[in-house]
Amino acid sequence: MANQSRRHFLRSSALGLAALPLGLGVLSKTAFAQSLPRLDPSAPSAQALNYVEKASDASDHPAYESGERCDNCMFYNENTQGCQLFPENSVEPGGWCQSWVAQG
């Protein structure tokens, strides 16, 4: 009986240790994603897509339609305020760019 308890403990410990790097990787990616620097509208990637921090500032752009904002675009991630088009930055929820696509 003692051997079974020891085997169970060793097996559980080994599985826990094997899963530890995976868990740390997920946590570090989440922490990184939540601390993304805000996209600078003057950055080349932002200018290429006519990104503005306030959607109404794009009212003169031919692709803009009233109501389009980063926070209702399919590329926007609400949890991190990130955008798939600008993976190294977060964006203003009320911003806009010419690649706006309606969610789902």
C-alpha positions as semicolon CSV with decimal commas, in nm:
position;residue;x (nm);y (nm);z (nm)
1;M;0,000;0,000;0,000
2;A;0,285;0,237;0,081
3;N;0,440;0,163;-0,259
4;Q;0,116;0,265;-0,435
5;S;0,104;0,594;-0,246
6;R;0,466;0,665;-0,328
7;R;0,410;0,578;-0,697
8;H;0,100;0,797;-0,709
9;F;0,288;1,086;-0,549
10;L;0,584;1,051;-0,787
11;R;0,358;1,023;-1,092
12;S;0,154;1,329;-0,987
13;S;0,470;1,527;-0,913
14;A;0,623;1,439;-1,250
15;L;0,308;1,544;-1,436
16;G;0,291;1,868;-1,242
17;L;0,655;1,949;-1,315
18;A;0,608;1,864;-1,683
19;A;0,311;2,103;-1,708
20;L;0,485;2,388;-1,523
21;P;0,667;2,538;-1,826
22;L;0,344;2,538;-2,025
23;G;0,160;2,719;-1,748
24;L;0,437;2,975;-1,709
25;G;0,440;3,033;-2,085
26;V;0,067;3,104;-2,091
27;L;0,091;3,339;-1,794
28;S;0,385;3,532;-1,938
29;K;0,212;3,574;-2,277
30;T;-0,100;3,705;-2,104
31;A;0,103;3,946;-1,894
32;F;0,293;4,063;-2,202
33;A;-0,024;4,110;-2,404
34;Q;-0,186;4,321;-2,135
35;S;0,111;4,557;-2,121
36;L;0,142;4,633;-2,493
37;P;0,249;4,989;-2,567
38;R;-0,015;5,213;-2,727
39;L;0,016;5,247;-3,104
40;D;0,153;5,585;-3,209
41;P;-0,058;5,726;-3,495
42;S;0,261;5,863;-3,651
43;A;0,420;5,516;-3,673
44;P;0,467;5,396;-4,032
45;S;0,236;5,095;-3,983
46;A;-0,036;5,319;-3,839
47;Q;-0,003;5,571;-4,119
48;A;-0,016;5,295;-4,381
49;L;-0,365;5,203;-4,257
50;N;-0,472;5,563;-4,180
51;Y;-0,509;5,480;-3,808
52;V;-0,651;5,755;-3,587
53;E;-0,708;5,744;-3,211
54;K;-1,051;5,906;-3,243
55;A;-1,276;5,754;-3,510
56;S;-1,452;6,082;-3,585
57;D;-1,115;6,221;-3,700
58;A;-1,146;5,985;-3,997
59;S;-1,482;6,126;-4,110
60;D;-1,324;6,268;-4,426
61;H;-1,174;5,929;-4,525
62;P;-1,371;5,760;-4,807
63;A;-1,366;5,419;-4,633
64;Y;-1,499;5,551;-4,301
65;E;-1,863;5,508;-4,201
66;S;-2,014;5,648;-3,885
67;G;-2,010;5,402;-3,596
68;E;-1,695;5,218;-3,704
69;R;-1,449;5,198;-3,413
70;C;-1,166;4,969;-3,311
71;D;-1,375;4,818;-3,032
72;N;-1,637;4,689;-3,277
73;C;-1,387;4,562;-3,537
74;M;-1,319;4,190;-3,582
75;F;-0,942;4,248;-3,545
76;Y;-0,978;4,403;-3,197
77;N;-0,907;4,208;-2,876
78;E;-1,110;4,352;-2,590
79;N;-0,901;4,186;-2,318
80;T;-0,574;4,344;-2,426
81;Q;-0,698;4,637;-2,636
82;G;-0,476;4,483;-2,901
83;C;-0,530;4,460;-3,274
84;Q;-0,427;4,174;-3,501
85;L;-0,308;4,428;-3,756
86;F;-0,072;4,591;-3,504
87;P;0,044;4,287;-3,301
88;E;0,310;4,471;-3,102
89;N;0,079;4,749;-2,983
90;S;-0,255;4,820;-2,825
91;V;-0,499;5,060;-2,991
92;E;-0,754;5,310;-2,866
93;P;-1,095;5,139;-2,839
94;G;-1,249;5,448;-2,997
95;G;-0,993;5,459;-3,278
96;W;-1,029;5,358;-3,642
97;C;-0,825;5,242;-3,942
98;Q;-0,913;5,175;-4,304
99;S;-0,901;4,797;-4,248
100;W;-1,203;4,805;-4,016
101;V;-1,427;4,495;-4,052
102;A;-1,749;4,435;-3,859
103;Q;-1,735;4,172;-3,584
104;G;-1,888;3,831;-3,652
